[in-house]
Amino acid sequence: MDLSPYYHIIFSALAILLSAFMFLLTLNSKSKRVNLPPGPPGWPVVGNLFQVAGSGKPFFQYVRELLPTYGPIFTLKMGSRTMIIVSNADLVHEALIEKGTIFATRPAENPTRTIFSCNKFTVNASMYGPVWRSLRRNMVQNALSAGKIRTFRHVRVTAMDKFVERLKAEAAANGGAVWVLKNARFAVFCILLAMCFGVEMDEETIEKMDNMMKTVLITLDPRIDDYLPLLRPFFSKQRKKATEVREQQIATLVPFIEQRRSAVKNPGSDPTAAEFSYLDTLFDLTVEGRKYPPTNPEIVTLCSEFLNGGTDTTGTAIEWAIARFIENPSIQSKLNDEIKTTVGDKRVDEKDVENMPYLNAVVKELLRKHPPTYFSLTHSVTEPAKLAGYDIPTGTNVEFFLPAIAEDPKLWTNPKQFDPDRFLTGGEDADITGVTGVKMMPFGVGRRICPGLGMATVHVNLMIARMVQEFEWSSYPKDTKVDFSEKLEFTVVMKNSLRAMIKPRV
Ligand code: HEM
């Protein structure tokens, strides 16, 4: 959440004037009687907003530095929004498992998000209720069930072969060096596109789609008027731009939606059409409380959610994995040994992954130490609630800070260390779904747990296995140390995007 571009003196002055006015208005309001968790003192109305923005730090870093002072639950006032940051496993369990139905909703969205989510018509943004239930049930049962994931095996095989070819070509042109995140996220994006649209796309079209998705994500970056709605009149240009981007997004995606609609209506008419796609589940979808199926703009929104949910998250996991392999070559060689003993000279397949305990331990440790997002998506409560004895009013943004849980010394031995063996010889374990207890939650836990968990696990395991089977990975430039600094770019990626040397294994 980098708000620094908006941290402008004029707005500060304006906000202070407004804040004095609003403060007087709210002095006697009943919110004064609410017992919120403690937090750093802020200014009236703007709260801690300018402290956060002015710190110049990524939001996760700002929060991390407050933990020793304010503990496992604290409040940040971000303009009109009250944010409650939770960073302790027991409190996560209390909120998302014990009081799961109450903490399962989402807060109100800012106007830009509302444009792109078609008024909260997505699994991730919808309030806890009938729309969410219908959309989520459809995604989980009709598109992401274990059986449906299996039907796309051939898509993953083709995408992995292309991925390896791309890496080889890039290495050949650059003295053996390749960019890790860029190539990994492109490979996942190809898989998700094929699953979503069920039509074949050439590389140029895929890149066009990818650029479109990136533009949307940038447009959705938070702005200061999201926190201080009184400043909205100053941002009419940005609002107009957002509407234009939305129009472009619709114009880019609708032709593919119509192509698929026609292929489904006239079986056999399009020889390139896949047997099944996520789109097929949306055309006639019945949504509780509605009499009509999703419109084309709504389908655009649902497809974008499907593509965005799994692309950067998975790509990010792969980048951190390769960084760890370069840092610790013994992990890489142990993995390669396991691949060799499991599949011999055969190309590693997703079915083999189940029989590779070391690979599974590496992936689990990766998601513990480097959860691709440091906060779960924002939660909110369906009714006034209590957490750790404090009041949680409706409309509050409840944020769960994942690294604090996955690196809690009360839950883990040497939590800072990247050590896949902790899950094998170390005798440690964790239920990633949180049902039997929360120790790490890279996919969230409870009712809003990531519905892509199963598929994402297949993708991360398979990509790592193929990347290590094909190549030996080492540092670029040679003999340099990996810099593990982080930065926020929707997910938490490496501050200096990882470039690595690859050597084909013989
Ligand atoms: C390594 C990959 C992934 C990670 C780390 C990840 C992580 C997460 C997290 C932390 C949440 C928020 C949970 C909460 O609100 O408490 C989430 C939600 C979600 N994810 Fe994922 N995700 C991944 C892959 C995917 C994939 C492949 C898809 C679908 C194609 C997907 C679709 C979604 C959706 C739709 C939600 C919203 C669920 C809801 O609100 O009910 N994710 N994910």
Residues whose N, C-alpha, C, O or C-beta is under 5 A from the ligand:
A	BS01	HEM	V123 N124 F306 G309 G310 T313 T314 A317 P372 F375 S376 L377 M441 P442 F443 G444 V445 R447 R448 I449 C450 P451 G452 M455 A456
